[in-house]
Amino acid sequence: MVARTRLGRFLQGLALHIFAALIIGYFAFQGYHGDYGLLAQRAYEQEILDLTLDRDTLRAERAYWEHRVSLLRADKLDPDLLEELARRDLGFAKPNDLVLLQPPR
């Protein structure tokens, strides 16, 4: 004979509800704090913004250097830039130039 008491049915129902609440709580916690949760998504979005800013900075720097290099090509050599680079890198100066030497920083 199987005897089912009210207390047994109550505890069985209570255990089922507690188990379901724990499962729901686990998934809610993981949805917020987990590797693919809301906090991780915010971190990924911030990283995307930072990397986009770095990319734009590097693109602008590359465009600057491409322009400088294009000025040194043989078909359209800029004499002012060539003179500036020769004076700076090779230490060339004209006889009547006034040269001010600065101590290295």
VMD Tcl script that draws the C-alpha trace (Angstrom):
set ca {
  {0.00 0.00 0.00}
  {1.31 3.45 -0.99}
  {0.66 6.17 1.49}
  {0.90 9.72 0.23}
  {0.64 12.37 2.80}
  {-0.08 15.99 2.32}
  {3.34 16.87 3.67}
  {5.05 14.65 1.07}
  {3.11 16.21 -1.79}
  {3.83 19.68 -0.45}
  {7.58 18.98 -0.12}
  {7.67 17.43 -3.59}
  {6.02 20.50 -5.11}
  {8.26 22.81 -3.09}
  {11.40 20.95 -4.25}
  {10.24 21.22 -7.86}
  {9.69 24.96 -7.54}
  {13.02 25.50 -5.78}
  {14.83 23.51 -8.48}
  {13.12 25.53 -11.23}
  {13.98 28.80 -9.43}
  {17.63 27.73 -9.15}
  {17.81 26.89 -12.86}
  {16.21 30.22 -13.80}
  {18.57 32.06 -11.42}
  {21.62 30.34 -12.92}
  {20.67 31.30 -16.46}
  {19.80 34.86 -15.40}
  {23.19 35.21 -13.69}
  {25.03 33.85 -16.73}
  {23.01 36.11 -19.03}
  {24.26 39.13 -17.12}
  {27.77 38.18 -15.91}
  {28.79 35.34 -18.25}
  {31.21 35.33 -21.19}
  {28.39 36.27 -23.56}
  {26.29 38.29 -21.11}
  {25.33 41.94 -20.98}
  {28.51 43.08 -19.22}
  {30.70 41.27 -21.74}
  {28.72 42.84 -24.58}
  {29.36 46.31 -23.14}
  {33.07 45.51 -22.86}
  {33.13 44.31 -26.48}
  {31.37 47.46 -27.66}
  {33.89 49.63 -25.78}
  {36.76 47.65 -27.29}
  {35.24 48.12 -30.75}
  {35.07 51.89 -30.17}
  {38.70 51.99 -29.00}
  {39.93 49.95 -31.95}
  {37.91 52.05 -34.38}
  {39.53 55.19 -32.98}
  {42.98 53.60 -33.31}
  {42.19 52.54 -36.89}
  {41.08 56.05 -37.86}
  {44.21 57.55 -36.28}
  {46.43 55.11 -38.16}
  {44.62 55.78 -41.44}
  {45.18 59.52 -41.03}
  {48.85 58.96 -40.20}
  {49.24 56.67 -43.21}
  {47.62 59.26 -45.49}
  {50.03 61.88 -44.14}
  {53.06 59.68 -44.83}
  {51.79 58.66 -48.26}
  {51.49 62.34 -49.15}
  {55.03 63.02 -47.89}
  {56.41 60.09 -49.89}
  {54.53 61.18 -53.00}
  {56.31 64.53 -52.77}
  {59.66 62.71 -53.03}
  {58.84 60.72 -56.16}
  {61.02 61.43 -59.16}
  {58.20 62.58 -61.44}
  {57.05 65.34 -59.07}
  {59.91 66.10 -56.70}
  {59.26 69.02 -54.38}
  {62.48 71.05 -54.12}
  {61.50 72.70 -50.84}
  {60.92 69.37 -49.15}
  {64.16 67.96 -50.56}
  {66.10 70.96 -49.28}
  {64.44 70.72 -45.87}
  {65.32 67.03 -45.54}
  {68.90 67.55 -46.75}
  {69.47 70.36 -44.29}
  {67.94 68.43 -41.39}
  {69.39 64.98 -42.01}
  {72.73 65.76 -43.65}
  {73.50 69.02 -41.90}
  {73.82 71.01 -45.14}
  {73.65 74.77 -45.00}
  {74.31 77.58 -47.43}
  {77.34 79.80 -46.79}
  {75.25 82.81 -45.81}
  {72.77 80.89 -43.57}
  {72.65 81.56 -39.86}
  {72.62 78.22 -38.03}
  {71.38 77.95 -34.44}
  {72.32 74.71 -32.74}
  {70.00 73.46 -30.02}
  {71.21 71.03 -27.40}
  {69.57 67.58 -27.67}
  {66.61 67.05 -25.40}
}
mol new
graphics top color blue
foreach p $ca { graphics top sphere $p radius 0.5 }
foreach p [lrange $ca 0 end-1] q [lrange $ca 1 end] { graphics top cylinder $p $q radius 0.2 }
display resetview
